[in-house]
Amino acid sequence: MSAVAPSASPESPEPRRPAIANRTAGRRKKRLRYTLTVLAFLLPSAIPLAMFTLYPMVGALWTSLHEWNLLAPMEWVGFDNYVHLFQDSDTQRAFLNTLTYLVGYLPIVYVGGLALALALNQRVSGRNLLRGVYFLPVVTSWIVVALVWRWLLNPSVGIVNAALGVFGIDGPGWWTDPMWAMPSIILASAWKDLGFVMIILLAGLQAIPQELYEAATVDGAGPWRRLFNVTLPLLSPSTFFVVVISLINGFQVFDQVYAMTGGGPAGSTTVVVQQIYDLTVRYGSAGEASALSWMLFILVLGVTVIQIIGQKRWVTYA
């Protein structure tokens, strides 16, 4: 009997390799096509971003490593500008004033914005008009707002001190007094930004299902318990956004300081951006100003990253 040669196994992988390779190549082409499509749509925004944001940032970094008065050629100094700024008492005071501003500004603007959002989320007559009125300062120029508050808080002829005098209270010197100058800035800033915080939190409140409030009421929860057990936890994504944006804007506070106090009296309201402005315009030290800009950028970036990492612990995404 002759031996029969074994036939090739039908499960051999050789015939399937070209098909797998073709599918892999097809997926790569689709991903490449998708990437190119996304880049094409992003290009109109990416070009201005690169020209007016990324390029100036790189230029500021290069300038920070030089001594430059905007007129003479730049002179390489390495990290001397950063070392000097770390040791400079004026720079330390500017950072301390900025942190003081944030500590006073953030709680006021959040609590005030939350109170307005809760009030205008109720069915009250004319609430749409009130929402527009409270949001109006947000779209008003900072210079206009600062000048108005400078007049309102004028120690001699201001309306605020006149109103306090009616109740027998001797009003403070406000922006002319080193002790009250920063509270004056904080008050004006919080008043302007309340509408922005209100709108963001109001949108978050309207996204909370009413069934949760009804269930909490059936369980016997009162208004305060519903606020802390239902509203605030489910409002945490909006709160997170408000806190991040407010901190970033707070670190960059400048317009109201420049218009109301100019950094005075006696440097009590000189913030970091004011210091950057003075170093560039008044003292002609663009190298130190650029270094201080990058120090502020690194600080803001670090605080933002910490918030993004920490939000996993307290932000509830329903």
C-alpha positions in Angstrom: 0.0 0.0 0.0 1.4 3.3 -1.0 1.7 6.1 1.6 -0.5 9.1 1.1 1.2 12.5 1.5 -0.3 14.7 4.3 -2.2 17.7 3.0 -1.6 21.2 4.3 -3.5 22.1 7.4 -6.5 24.4 6.6 -5.6 26.4 9.8 -2.2 27.5 8.4 -1.7 31.3 9.2 0.2 32.0 5.9 -2.8 32.8 3.7 -4.2 35.2 6.4 -1.2 37.4 6.8 -1.7 39.5 3.7 -5.3 40.2 4.8 -4.2 41.2 8.3 -1.5 43.5 6.8 -4.1 45.1 4.5 -6.5 45.8 7.3 -3.7 47.3 9.4 -2.6 49.5 6.5 -6.2 50.6 6.0 -6.6 51.6 9.6 -3.4 53.6 9.4 -4.6 55.4 6.4 -7.9 56.2 8.1 -6.1 57.5 11.2 -3.8 59.6 9.0 -6.8 61.0 7.0 -8.6 61.8 10.3 -5.6 63.5 11.7 -5.1 65.6 8.6 -8.8 66.6 8.6 -8.6 67.7 12.2 -5.4 69.7 11.5 -7.1 71.3 8.5 -9.9 72.5 10.7 -7.6 73.6 13.5 -5.2 75.5 11.2 -7.2 78.8 11.2 -6.9 78.9 15.0 -3.5 77.3 15.3 -1.8 80.0 13.1 -2.9 83.0 15.3 -2.2 80.9 18.4 1.4 80.3 17.2 1.9 83.8 16.1 0.4 85.8 19.0 0.9 83.3 21.9 3.5 80.7 21.4 6.0 82.8 19.6 5.8 85.7 22.1 6.2 83.2 25.0 9.4 81.7 23.4 10.6 85.3 22.7 10.0 86.2 26.4 11.9 83.2 27.5 14.9 84.1 25.4 14.7 87.7 26.5 14.6 86.6 30.2 18.1 85.3 29.8 19.4 88.7 28.7 19.8 92.2 30.1 17.9 94.5 27.7 16.6 98.1 28.0 14.7 97.9 24.7 17.2 100.2 23.1 20.7 98.8 23.3 21.6 95.3 22.1 20.7 92.4 24.4 23.5 91.2 26.7 23.5 87.5 27.8 23.2 87.1 31.6 21.9 83.5 31.9 19.7 83.0 34.9 20.9 86.1 36.8 17.5 87.8 36.2 15.7 84.9 37.9 18.1 84.9 40.8 17.8 88.6 41.3 14.0 88.5 41.2 13.9 85.6 43.8 15.9 87.8 46.1 14.2 91.1 45.4 12.0 92.4 48.1 9.7 94.3 45.7 9.0 91.1 43.7 8.3 89.2 46.9 5.9 92.0 48.0 4.2 91.8 44.6 3.6 88.1 44.9 2.3 88.5 48.5 -0.1 91.3 47.4 -1.3 89.0 44.5 -2.0 86.2 47.0 -3.7 88.6 49.3 -5.9 89.7 46.5 -6.8 86.1 45.7 -7.6 85.2 49.3 -10.0 88.1 49.5 -11.5 87.9 46.0 -12.2 84.2 45.4 -14.5 83.6 48.4 -16.5 86.8 47.8 -17.0 86.2 44.1 -17.9 82.6 44.5 -20.3 82.9 47.4 -21.9 86.0 45.9 -22.2 84.4 42.5 -23.7 81.3 44.1 -26.2 83.3 46.1 -27.3 85.2 43.0 -27.6 82.0 41.0 -29.7 80.3 43.7 -32.0 83.4 43.9 -32.4 83.8 40.2 -33.0 80.1 39.7 -36.3 80.5 41.5 -39.5 81.5 39.8 -39.5 85.2 40.5 -41.0 88.0 38.4 -38.5 89.7 36.1 -35.8 87.2 36.7 -34.6 87.4 33.1 -34.2 91.1 33.4 -32.3 90.7 36.7 -30.0 88.2 35.1 -29.2 90.7 32.4 -28.7 93.5 34.9 -26.3 91.4 37.1 -24.4 90.3 34.0 -24.0 93.8 32.6 -20.8 94.6 34.6 -19.1 91.6 33.0 -19.2 93.1 29.5 -18.3 96.6 30.8 -14.7 97.9 30.3 -12.4 97.3 33.3 -11.2 100.9 33.1 -14.7 102.2 33.3 -15.6 100.0 36.2 -12.3 100.9 38.0 -12.9 104.6 37.6 -16.5 104.4 38.8 -15.4 102.5 41.9 -12.6 105.0 42.5 -15.2 107.7 42.6 -17.6 105.7 44.7 -14.9 105.0 47.3 -13.5 108.5 47.3 -12.8 109.3 51.0 -14.0 112.8 50.7 -16.9 112.9 48.1 -17.6 109.2 47.6 -21.1 107.8 47.9 -20.0 104.9 50.1 -18.5 107.0 52.8 -21.5 109.4 52.6 -23.8 106.4 53.1 -21.8 105.2 56.1 -21.9 108.7 57.5 -25.7 108.6 57.6 -25.3 105.7 60.2 -22.7 107.6 62.2 -19.8 105.5 60.8 -16.6 107.3 59.8 -15.6 105.7 56.5 -12.0 104.6 55.8 -9.6 106.1 53.3 -10.2 103.3 50.9 -7.8 103.4 48.0 -5.8 106.3 49.6 -5.0 104.2 52.7 -2.4 101.4 52.5 -4.6 99.2 54.8 -7.8 99.7 52.8 -6.4 99.9 49.2 -6.4 96.2 48.5 -9.9 95.7 49.9 -11.0 98.5 47.5 -9.5 96.5 44.6 -11.1 93.3 45.8 -14.5 94.9 46.2 -14.5 96.4 42.7 -13.2 93.2 41.1 -15.8 91.0 42.9 -18.6 93.3 41.9 -17.6 93.1 38.2 -17.1 89.3 38.1 -20.2 88.3 40.1 -22.3 88.1 36.9 -19.9 85.7 35.2 -19.8 83.3 38.2 -23.6 83.6 38.5 -24.2 82.6 34.9 -21.9 79.6 35.1 -23.4 78.3 38.3 -26.9 79.1 37.1 -26.3 76.8 34.1 -25.0 74.1 36.5 -28.1 74.5 38.7 -30.5 74.1 35.8 -28.8 70.8 34.9 -29.6 69.2 38.3 -32.7 67.0 38.0 -35.6 68.2 40.0 -36.4 64.6 41.0 -33.5 64.6 43.3 -34.8 67.7 45.2 -38.3 66.1 45.4 -36.8 62.8 46.8 -34.7 64.7 49.3 -37.8 66.7 50.4 -39.8 63.4 50.8 -37.0 62.1 53.0 -37.3 65.1 55.3 -34.4 67.2 54.1 -34.7 70.9 54.7 -33.4 73.8 52.5 -29.9 73.7 54.0 -29.6 70.0 53.9 -30.7 70.0 50.2 -28.1 72.6 49.5 -25.2 70.7 51.0 -26.2 67.2 50.1 -27.7 67.7 46.6 -26.9 71.1 45.2 -23.2 71.6 46.0 -22.1 68.1 45.2 -23.8 68.1 41.8 -22.7 71.7 41.2 -19.0 70.7 41.7 -18.1 70.6 38.0 -19.3 74.2 37.6 -17.6 75.1 40.8 -14.3 73.6 39.6 -14.5 75.6 36.3 -15.3 78.8 38.2 -12.4 78.3 40.7 -9.9 77.5 37.9 -10.8 80.5 35.8 -11.0 82.9 38.7 -7.6 81.8 40.0 -6.0 82.3 36.6 -7.6 85.7 36.1 -6.8 86.6 39.7 -3.1 85.9 39.3 -3.2 88.3 36.2 -5.0 91.1 37.9 -3.8 94.5 36.6 -6.4 96.8 35.0 -8.2 97.7 38.1 -5.0 98.2 40.0 -3.5 100.4 37.4 -6.7 102.6 37.1 -7.5 102.8 40.8 -4.2 102.9 42.7 -1.4 102.6 40.2 0.2 100.1 42.6 0.1 102.5 45.6 -0.2 103.8 48.1 3.3 102.9 49.3 3.3 99.7 47.1 0.4 98.2 49.0 -1.4 97.1 45.8 1.5 96.4 43.6 0.7 93.0 42.1 2.9 90.8 39.9 1.6 92.1 36.5 2.0 95.7 37.8 5.6 94.8 38.6 6.1 93.4 35.1 4.7 96.7 33.7 6.9 98.8 35.9 10.0 96.9 35.1 9.4 97.3 31.4 8.0 100.8 31.1 9.4 102.7 34.1 12.7 101.0 34.6 13.6 99.7 31.1 14.5 96.2 32.3 12.8 94.0 29.8 15.0 91.0 30.7 13.8 91.0 34.3 10.2 91.7 33.2 10.3 88.7 30.9 11.8 86.5 33.7 9.0 87.6 36.1 6.4 86.8 33.4 7.8 83.3 33.1 7.8 82.9 36.9 4.2 83.9 37.0 3.4 81.5 34.1 5.0 78.6 35.9 3.1 79.5 39.1 -0.2 79.6 37.4 0.5 76.4 35.5 1.5 74.6 38.7 -1.6 75.7 40.5 -3.8 74.8 37.6 -2.2 71.3 37.3 -2.7 70.7 41.0 -6.4 71.7 40.7 -6.9 69.3 37.8 -5.3 66.5 39.6 -7.1 67.2 42.9 -10.5 67.6 41.3 -10.9 63.8 41.2 -11.3 63.9 44.9 -14.2 66.4 45.2 -15.8 66.9 41.7 -18.8 64.7 41.0 -19.8 64.1 37.4 -23.3 62.8 37.3 
